[in-house]
Amino acid sequence: MIVSARAWLVAGALAGGLAGCGGGGGSTSTPTAAPATPQGLVVGPAHDFGNACRLLTPAEVQSTTSVGPVIAGPRSDPQLGSFCTYTPASGGSSVPVLQLQAVVEQSAAAARAMVEQSGGPSVNGVGDVARLARPGGLGSAVYLSKGANYVVLSSIHKDVTEQELVKLAQTLVGRV
C-alpha cells in the first residue's frame, strides 16, 4: 500500500509541479505546495537523497536539449524526495525544460517496483530497470532505478524529445 500511495503522490507532484510552474521572469525555483495524501493512505517519509541538482549540470541539460541556457533549482519534500527543476535562464518561457526527482526507497526491489508501475516501454542500458512513459499524456518521462534509488526525469517542454531524456538518463545513472 505504501508503494501505491507514493506512486499517487509522485504523479500528483509531477503534474502539479509541471503545471504550476508559472513564469515569474527569471525565477530560479518553482515553489509548489505538496499534494495532499489521498484519504486513508499512509506514506512514510522518503530517505534523504540530497540535492537532486547534482545529478545533471545545467550545461549538460543545455547541450543535450539545445533549448538554451538553463538554471537549476533544487527542492526537497519529506514524502517525495529531492527535486531539481531546470528552467530557461532567459525567463522567456514559463515551461520548465526538465524536472528531475530522486528518492531513496526502502530496497532495490521497491525502487524497481516504482519503475514498473509507470507501465511504459523498457529502456535498455539505463540503471537496473528503466521505462519511458507519458505521465498524464503530457510530455515524456524516463523512470529508472539503480539499487534502492528511484529517479524520474521528465519534461513537458515542446523542444525536449524522448531521445534527449534517455540520453540525459544515461548520463545521470552513473551518478546515482
Salt bridges, closest charged atoms under 4 A:
GLU60 OE2 - ARG175 NH2 2.54
GLU105 OE1 - ARG6 NH1 2.77
GLU116 OE1 - ARG131 NH2 2.66
ASP159 OD2 - LYS158 NZ 3.29
GLU162 OE2 - ARG134 NH2 3.22
